[in-house]
Each structure stands twice: as structure tokens, then as C-alpha cells.
Amino acid sequence: MSNQTFIDKEQQYGAHNYKPLPVVLTRGEGIWVWDVGGKKYLDMLAGYSAVNQGHCHPRIVAAAKAQLERLTLTSRAFYNDQLGPFEEKLALLTGYDQVLPMNTGTEAVESALKLARKWGEKVKGIAKDKCKIITCANNFHGRTIGIISFSTDEQYRDGFGPMVTGFQIVPYGDALAMAQVIDADTCAILVEPIQGEGGVIIPPEGYLRQLRQLADENNLLLILDEIQMGLGRTGKMFAYQHEDARPDLLILAKALGGGICPISVVLADEEVMGVLKPGDHGSTFGGNPFACAVACEALDVLIEEELPEKAAVLGAYFMEGLKKIKSPAVKEIRGKGLMIGVEIKPEFGDARIYCERLQEKGLLCKDTHYTTIRFAPPLVIAKEEIDWALAQIQAVLN
């Protein structure tokens, strides 16, 4: 069947809450994917960083197959033999005492918000139902009712009210603005180290360190959402390591599942995680043995193949190549590691147009916030493949 046949089926039977590029993918290997007509594409989105290890990495696929034939789900009514080893591996890798496993990034963010509020009441001593959490404008942490309540994107909020209270919003990258709204009822700060969905917005140097200092001085929890930026994407295993600004709660997802299945976590030390008691919070699929087995192998691949280090080197190479392209359409190029955004000047049209032209040339990427083309390939990409991508990008931008 043709690409259009599958597109028509989705349009007829599916909810219209996405507007994908008109390509129907059927197979993937490494950085490459193929559509149903057999055309080959270089994937420059990597499932919004869920496929850092590359499509269908043979080691991760083997781990998935082995666990699929043994045990996939127990619920948390019972122990299983994969969750404990997974939690140990992640705790030793990150240096946190404890792990709270969930499924999606949005679930992990909601879990972190609940943890912060309960810590605010039970440990910090804030009055019941008075805890406040500071967030940043232009954020993207998911689309649940709770999370869109502190979004500044009107589309995410339109028609979904009433919103949840208890959040304050300040400009991203402005630590002084953050400091000015902290009061006795503030329990936490929630930020992205880099705003990916917001347009690959990188805060000023030292911003995360300043937030760490603010949290320490005011007895607050610093929560970092590293769902997209964690696990190697920025050239470090975790983005906060660029400034040595260890958060109190670290949220991971996407690449943790190696592109095979959803799994997410909140990491914290016992003082914070210990506020949760049996029955306070949970998930039927959270910590399932299948996802845990896959995640263990996904982490091993990141470490043993030195993918964060490769992202640092190849990201710098990619940025250098992009900056050599002299196009009147380009307003700014920004990035860290292999998370790179090319912002298009408004008078040169919507960024989606450029993504569609790149698709025609065999390169898949996605626009974000209408003006920015986001390039975030699997971290297994090679220099020669970046060279090929740069040639296609230059042809389209010029």
C-alpha cells in the first residue's frame, strides 16, 4: 500500500491531535528509517530523543526478546526480578538514593510535582494546600491538566479549564526573576536545562548553578526535567553536569527505553523520596519487568558505546557545519551536543516548509514553535552521515 493509503486511514479513524509530515515509516535501523514505498531517510528527530541509541539497536532488541519470552508484567502487587537490578543500576549511575519508576515522561513530571508538594507539607512545614512551585515561561513538560496549568502556550490550555492552582511562572533563563517570587510557601523550582520543544532555547551560562544556589538558600527542591536532554543528548550523560548543578529531583524518560518501550523515572535522595508511603502513588505498568530489562540494556549501550562523548564531538562538528551555511533565511543557530535548532526569520516562512523540503531530500526533522527546525539525530550517527545531512540542509536553506 502507498503512503497515502495509510495517511487516509489515520485521517478517517484517528483523533486529529497531530499533524505529521506526510511520510509513513515501516522500518528502522541505526539512524535510518524506510517508508512503506521503500524510500530511505536519515532520521534527524530520533523520536524526540527517545531513540538516542539508534533504531532497533541489536543489543536492546535482544534484551527485549529475551524478556518478552519470560515475563512482561506483574503489576506492583508483587516483586519481579528485573525492577531491583534496574533501580540499582540507575542509582549507582546517578548517585541518587532511590528511584520511582513510571511509564511516560508526563507521568514522571506529575510524580515529581506530587513528591515536591508532599515534601513541602511534611518536611518543610508549609500549610496544607498552600505549596507553590515555580516554573518557567515557554516550558514544555507534557499535556496533562496539571502540567498545562503552568504552560504559557495558549493552545495547550484552550478549552481545558479550569486549571490547577499553585504554580508561578517566571521568564526562562532569568534567575533574578526566580528569586523575586520565592516566599515561605514555595517548595520547588521546576525547569528544563534546555527548552527543546520551546525552540531549543539555551539559558545563559551559570543559570542552573544559580538555581541550585537559590534552592539551597531558600530550602527548596530543584527539579530538572531531563526527559529530552538527559541520557547523552547534550554531550554529557545528564545536561545538569555541564554546570555541576545536581538537582534534588531528576526526571528521565524517552531514551531510557532505548526506542523499544516507554519507561520513565524520578530520582531523588531518601529525604525526599521517603515522603511516599504505600498507597500514596503508583502505576500498574510502572516498573514492569519488560521495560526494566530493556532499560538496563539501553543504559549499558549508552555507557559502553560512549554515546554522550560522541554527542559532544559530533554535535560541535554539526554546529560548525551549519554555521558555514550562509543563508538569508537563518536568524540563529543554537544548540548543545546533538540538540540543535536553526531558527528561520519570519519573513522567510514557517519552519515546517523547510522540514517538508528536507523530507523530499531524504532527511526527516521537525519544526518547533513554527520558527525553528530541530535537528536531534540518534547519537550513533557518524561524521560522514552528518556531512550528507549538511549537504541536504544547505540545498534547502539556500
Disulfide bonds with the S-S distance in Angstrom:
none
